[in-house]
Structure formats: structure tokens, C-alpha cells
Amino acid sequence: MFSFNRFYEQLKIVLFHGTRKHGTMLLIFLLYFLLSHFNIFNHMTLSDKDPYSSFELITVLAAVLSSIEVFGRLRMVNSGINYLMLPATTLEKFLAAFLYTTIGTFLVYTLSFGVVHALIIGGNNLTSSVELAYSFPSAVELWNVFKTLLFIQSLFFLGSLVFKKSPLAMTLLVIISCILVFTFVMSWQFFHQITFDNNLLKPDEIGSLQAEDAFSMIKNALTIGSWILPFACWTAAYFRLKSTQI
């Protein structure tokens, strides 16, 4: 039976083990974000570029690195045994790791970046005659970042449990291989459709219909896959973790 007390303890354990490494990572990304506000080679004057242009990439990268390391103890014998013997169910351990690498990462980076951005722009507006707009991301933009984070996180979250050695490199290898296979299959289907249509359509009808059909087919496949794949990866990760339990 699910226990909120045990879940809370698991969440504290995940936070404790990730604080130093992920805290250092956050400071590095915050330093980069801070510097992106300025023209470094022009007497550190404020830049007119959007400092949030790299926010999505940084946040997703942070989620990837957190996901790869959140089950890192399982890859070492002693710490792995200690982790498996913790008094908690698989669901409680899974949810603690999942929330830490998704909602936790997103909120920490969104709030941290927002505070740094507000301090820089606010400081400029207090000391300069030129008042600048804060230009925070909109709710729609933040939602799109979060969706991207969930999709990418699910892949590396599963990879952290499947691969004991070099999970980051192995997960990337699998992703690249799948992309290549998907590209080959879609290309084969596209050219197969061209051959089929050549026998049915007039020459002036072929080009536009082929392009529209191929584009629509690829778009639909990617849209459906982008919604199904994360849930499939999370489910697989749960059962993979469950299979390792003592």
C-alpha cells in the first residue's frame, strides 16, 4: 500500500544524494545564464539578445543529467544493495525519482532563472535612465519547454535503469539508431507511395499529392509517437525498477 510518509522519506533521500552534484550543475548553468545578459566583449554592457533563448536547452539538459544519475546507486554493488533494501515500495521510489527529475527540475530552473533575470533587469532599471522590459517567458512557452523536458527525460530515465555502464552514451546511441531506422522506413514508404501513385495519377497531379500525403503521414506519426513514447518509457522504467527489487 502506498504510504505518503515513505514517499516523503524517499524524496528526501533523492534530494540529499543529488544536492551537491546537481547544485553545482545549477550554479554553472546560472552563471552562463547571467553572462548571457551582457556583451562580454563590450565592457559588460547589457545585451539586447533574449537571454531565455537557451532556457529550453539548458532545462532539458539538466533533466537529462538528473535522470541519468537519479538511479546511479544501482550501478554500484554496495550502494545498490542499500538502495534496494530501503523500506519503500517500488512505486514510492519511482515517484520520488520521477518528480525530482521532471517537475522538480523544471520548477528549480524556472524559478532560479527568473530570479536572476529579475535582479539583473531590476538593477539596471534602478541605476540606468534606460528602462528595460523583463521579458519573462509566457505560460505557453513554459508549457512547451515542460513538454519537451518530459519527452526527453522519459528516454534517459529509462536508459538509466536499463544500461549499467555508460547509460548516457548508450541511450544516445539507441536514440540515434531509432532515428536512423525511422528515417529509412519513412523514406522507403515515401518512395513506395511514389511508385504506386505513378500508376494512378496524371503527371501534373503526382507532385503535389505525393508531397502532401508524405508530409501528413510523417507529421501524424511523430505527433502520435510524441505522446505515446514517454508513457511507454515511464511504464518500462517502473517495471525495470520493480524487477531489481529484493
Sequence and secondary structure as in RCSB ss.txt:
>XXXX:A:sequence
MFSFNRFYEQLKIVLFHGTRKHGTMLLIFLLYFLLSHFNIFNHMTLSDKDPYSSFELITVLAAVLSSIEVFGRLR
MVNSGINYLMLPATTLEKFLAAFLYTTIGTFLVYTLSFGVVHALIIGGNNLTSSVELAYSFPSAVELWNVFKTLL
FIQSLFFLGSLVFKKSPLAMTLLVIISCILVFTFVMSWQFFHQITFDNNLLKPDEIGSLQAEDAFSMIKNALTIG
SWILPFACWTAAYFRLKSTQI
>XXXX:A:secstr
   HHHHHHHHHHHHHHHHHHHHHHHHHHHHHHHHTTEETTTTTEE SS GGGGHHHHHHHHHHHHHHHTTGGGG
SHHHHHHHHTSSS HHHHHHHHHHIIIIIHHHHHHHHHHHHHHHHHHHHHHH SS        HHHHHHHHHHHH
HHHHHHHHHHHH SS HHHHHHHHHHHHHHHHHHHHHHHHHHHHHHHHTTS HHHHHHHHHHHHHHHHHHHHHHH
HHHHHHHHHHHHHHHHHHH  
